[in-house]
């Protein structure tokens, strides 16, 4: 009965950061899982699901649950240790990259949350709604408000370098997609800014990585709107991903608002297994 509930449906998993074995937690803790937990999840997925590349998620499967693995932000731990675990099992994944924030960048939410382990929801809402989620604007506001910004974060919680991305993409099945140029809240931008964010990033990825750059977008912060989806469609993207949701039939959702199951620090192997097997759908 559980498998019947997911027949014809698809599941896209959304990860962020990987904490290498032996390293302490850092940044916004909810976004990171340990390398050990990630490896255990991959082992389960390899036996329970048909894990496929994102651009093949809607093809006919082999009868098993059909799943794609994605990562947002291109954290170094995900690009290095995460890809190592994927390569050991021959599993594909897509990394959504912010070209304007590569080479060891510390995202504002990790800098603000590092001392307290979790970002204050009021700070997050203000940053996204009033400051467009802009790294520069949030940092300037935080400094004026005397909020603690801790940039002393381990390398795995910083963004990967360009050379690290190139090394990852030499692994079969590893691809990249657009996460915009600078990671703003797209719904808060005017049309000119919006178009620039979604096209400049894709053009750069195509020029840098060729066929390894998929024509897919992941919305920063998981935030979209009718205006944003319209712009993404006009830019001829094949699809775009949110950061919430679960199993879905492609025909039942907009291809520019595809659901994803977000996998963070509080997600347990048992919970993921129950979703893969259709016991839980969200």
Secondary structure, DSSP 8 states (H G I E B T S, - for coil): -HHHHTTT-EEEEEE-EEE-TT----SSGGGEEEHHHHHHHHHHHHHHEEE--GGGTTS--SSSEEEEEEEETTBHHIIIIIHHHHHHHT--EEEEE-GGGTTT---HHHHHHTTTSS--HHHHHHHHHTSTT-HHHHHHHHHHTT--------GGGSB--HHHHHHHHTSTTEEEEE--SS---GGGS-HHHHHHHHHHHHHHHHHHHGGGEEEEEE-GGG---HHHHHHHHHTT-SEEE-SS---B-GGGS-TTSB--EE--TT--HHHHHHHHTTS---
